[in-house]
Amino acid sequence: MTTDIIYKVTNPATGEIEKTFTTASQADVKNTLQQANKAYKAWKNTPIDERRQILHRIADKYLEQIDELAAIVTREMGKPITQAKGELSFVAEIFRYYADKGPELLRPDTIDVDKGKARVEKHPIGVLLGIMPWNYPHYQVARFVAPNIMAGNTIILKHAPQCPETADAIQTLFAEAGLPSGVYNNIFATNDQAADIIRDPRVQGVSLTGSEKAGQAVAQIASSALKKVVLELGGSDPFIVLDDADLDKAVKHAIDGRFGNAGQACNAAKRIIVLDAIYDSFVEKFTKKVKQMTPQDPMQKDTKMGPLSSIEAAKNLQKQLNGAVNAGATVLVEGGYQDSQPGAWFKPTVLTGVTSDMPVYQQELFGPVAVIYKVATVEEAIRLANDVPFGLGAAVHTTSEALANKIANELEVGMVTINAPSGSEANTPFGGVKRSGFGRELGKLGITEFLNYKLVRDKS
């Protein structure tokens, strides 16, 4: 792992560096580990009702501070201010879900035995490290932190280097809500320092949301240290439209699913697969709407799409787009990186004619580039949907419940949404298979990943 990390706020709308932060020293790492471990010894024994009350106060604080927190997100990674507020509202829902459901989810399970009694108790395991991305800088943290502090674990959190102001704001908010010192610990660590934290014997697990490359590096280090890992990595989610679908609804959902957050979501609708009987009609309606979309000032409340998160992200996406076009893909709506102006502005683009011999066929396009495929049969749609290394989510549009369920059963993904774009909810599990990672967050499964399931067997 490399050490070339600089924590700074670079406004993607202007390309200007607005603020820099000091990277952690080795003494900072040592102190953080000590604080988290010390806090765990007290926090695990804190009555569950006290923990749930703190989670409710955290939710309250998020809603009280929604305007200022959203403005920070928009400055750091370009998310339109209205979408940033939506993210923060969802964060409050997540904390409330675990505050309300935590006591029930952590209750011991009894086991029927021939003689005596047996139960499985659910205990925390200790200090956990979270490594989080920039695209949903509060939501990603919440879905890791909320269930685990409810369970009695303590957290060390390494946020994305481009979101340090958000990272500081989260630390402050938790303290204001009454979370005891050391239960949550933000650290501006380098990658090498993060590796040392994973190896430290006081740390019992690590959760990462990020790229395949980052997931491989973290999993390798964690496995060598025998640490539990949860990984939520890339996705190339299929969005399947059958010939009996409500066409207008399918188009709207495809637009929302592909271009929300400027297409910068792991579970965005990255590959739109349409049955040939309605393909032309779908493409006509879809491209008409895409041509009307223009990235605008993300601070304006009516903006639907802002810049990409960084100039580097815009350049990388343009490189992938150029590779597809040079290999023979067809551009239906021309957009791309607007390098003639400051910032990371990228106009929405629509491609067809992507074939399996093109590198982009197997890649994740993390931005506002939609790829549309035409297929002749449902079986071909399923084969195409599964023919990538990823397996995060999928969406299916059809009026046939039986057919929707058949397709859902055959898709090699962790989540399937029917007649809606992919998304997440506080009470439903989120995660994938194949190279999209393993483990689950949110819902009742989200609190199970970092627990000690302790059998207590009484044979008297």
HUTARA-V868216 format. One record per run of one state. SS is the DSSP state (@ for helix, = for strand, . for the rest). FROM is the first residue (numbers start at 1). LEN is the number of residues. Records with the same first field share a line. If there is no record, write none. Layout:
# HUTARA-V868216
SS=FROM-LEN ; FROM-LEN
This chain:
# HUTARA-V868216
.=1-7 ; 12-4 ; 21-5 ; 44-4 ; 65-1 ; 78-3 ; 106-3 ; 112-5 ; 125-2 ; 132-7 ; 152-2 ; 159-5 ; 177-7 ; 187-4 ; 200-3 ; 210-2 ; 225-3 ; 233-4 ; 242-5 ; 264-5 ; 292-19 ; 327-3 ; 334-2 ; 338-8 ; 348-1 ; 353-6 ; 363-6 ; 376-2 ; 387-3 ; 392-1 ; 398-3 ; 411-4 ; 419-11 ; 431-2 ; 435-2 ; 439-2 ; 442-2 ; 448-3 ; 459-2
==8-4 ; 16-5 ; 109-3 ; 117-8 ; 127-5 ; 154-5 ; 184-3 ; 203-7 ; 228-5 ; 237-5 ; 269-7 ; 330-4 ; 336-2 ; 346-2 ; 349-4 ; 369-7 ; 390-2 ; 393-5 ; 415-4 ; 430-1 ; 433-2 ; 437-2 ; 441-1 ; 451-8
@=26-18 ; 48-17 ; 66-12 ; 81-25 ; 139-13 ; 164-13 ; 191-9 ; 212-13 ; 247-17 ; 276-16 ; 311-16 ; 359-4 ; 378-9 ; 401-10 ; 444-4
